[in-house]
Amino acid sequence: MPPTISKNKCNGCTLCAQICPLDVFGPAAPGQVPEVRYPDECWHCRACVIDCPKGAIDLKYPLPLMMLHQVVRGK
Amino acid sequence: MIKTNKNIQECDVLVIGGGIGGLMAAIAAADAGARVIVAEKSDTRRSGSGTTGNDHFNCYIPGVNADSLEECLKEFRQSLVGKGSYDVSIQKLFLERTFEVVQDWHSWGINMKPHGEWEFNGHAFPGRKRVFLKYDGRNQKPVLTAEAKKRGVVIENKTPIRDYLTDANGQIIGAVGVSIKNTEPELKIFKTKCIISCTGNASRLYPSITPSQMFNTAHCPCCCGNGRAAAYRAGASLINLELPNTHAGPRYFERCGKATWIGVLSDPEGKPVGPFVTKPNKELGDVTADVWHGVFNDRFKDGTGPVYMNCTETSPEDMEYMIWGLNCEGDTSLLDAMDKQGIDLSRHMVEFGQYNPMLIGRGIEIDEKGATKVPGLYSAGDETGNFRSDIAGAAVMGRIAGEAAAAEAAARPAIDDQLETHEVVKELQELCSQLMEREAGDSWKDFNYAIQQLMNDYAGISIPRSENLLRTGLKYLIDLENAALGAVGCKDSHELMRALDAFDLALMGRLIFLTAMERKESRGLHRRSDFTFTNPLMDDMMLMIYQLNGEPVTDWRKSW
């Protein structure tokens, strides 16, 4: 899943679009909320989440990437 | 026709790729007085496989983790990055210079002793020396970017490079790529005396473990062999391509950092599957998967799996240390995903698995200075083929290549060739124009998936390779490339970048088929159904492939 940007929190600095290693945003216009043009290409590295100065970005993880887990059998 | 940017930037040393290796090469070359440009596909502040961090730096600190270089070398050569078909001469030179790089990184603001002293743990055997320094690499990319800029290095972000340009004597004179700064692409040409190729791993050649998620890869999926392809086309030799290399981690969330976990690889009942640890151990981790790559699939197939990372007996202090380590390693997405899925590592085991091959430590052949057989062309980092040591390898060999390239550039006269009319530039112009002007073309993604299915089925690791399968797969791949040349269409600069990625991946695929046919034995994950044995006479023999008169030629040599 691509990053989701909270429109209320985003200040349009475009840092996320600049630093994304996969260029999932493409070019972004300063002052505007970046568009996610190439959502399938997200690596889920969270660089955008970490660097966003406004804490405006969240990542959802696609179902196929589920972290398979269980308790120790018999415990 | 695609536009060409009229501003041809000139420098002494052009670094392709601003990851760990590229930035360290740029810093070293600038320190040696060279005018340096870094052409980076993404943005050097966050790019490549070290994007958001790393936490293990393979190094030798005299008197701390070993008493002699030989002692450290022995451990290094049995570790996941040092064992295999690599040149010891380069490994020694690398180890000798690791501590100076560690000290520089620490002084620049990357915390190499986050708990106040040099701390070695993880990727380790019981009762043996430890060679992986634990560090906090979260800020490594912004710090190295700032250090490069301080030295006057010019960074051109969003500028993936396609080809390295040579003159009539085969000497490097420039490079050409496609700027993706705007949605409309334009060709970008650089004039330079030397190139240091540092484009990282090659992901996306084999399928992700999740069929619908091509970009779910352990290493950065942006790195896909562009430097190897450009170097090969310019005349460099590639080496070790036929020996598949795989990584392991959470089964369906492909990520590096398995040695950062403090747990025991266990079966469903919590029993250890390997011989090295029975209780979680912070100093050692569980080195089982470094030694026994197939542990996950082997136990899956024989009915005693799956295999889990079991941290349920990890002490609260070690659990805290592990979570901190996963942050340093850049694995915050794993932590975030586990949090969102309600996973409690003190109760839940997480299933691990083996991923499909990628080309780390398979690629460009270098000498002790990082030089290739093309005059003026150097390489460092994950894309070199006869040396590998991941982060530390990129950092140290980047520095060594940067120093050597700066010295070579200083001794070379200015370049007066006209690059706009260079044959390779014209060919790229034509290819890009065709791809951009084709309406309703096939998507680059279908081309990339098609390459992956051929690589997986005809040169993969699940079905043994054979002369028949390899020869057939090569034929199909060439058919696919020819079909793609006449079918793929791109809407914007980003798609054009990805289409060019796919053509580079196809070239890597072709070279894998050719070299895998040539290695007539089974070795590691290169399993041949028609040559099922490992030939001891080939133990230290390395296979190279390069172009001669436009045709691929394979050649063998002993390791140095």
Interface residues (C-beta under 8 A of the other chain):
Chain A: Q18 I19 C20 P21 L22 D23 G26 P27 R37 Y38 D40 E41 C42 W43 H44 C45 R46 A47 V49 I50 D51 L59 Y61 P62 P64 L65 M66 M67 L68 H69 Q70 V71 V72 R73 G74 K75
Chain B: S42 D43 R45 R46 S47 G48 T51 T52 N157 K158 I180 K181 N182 T183 T210 P211 S212 Q213 M214 F215 N216 T217 C220 P221 C222 P250 R251 Y252 F253 S266 P268 E269 G270 P306 Y308 N310 T312 G330 T332 S333 L334 D336 A337 M338 K340 Q341 I343 R347 H348 M349 V350 E351 K445 D492 H494 M497
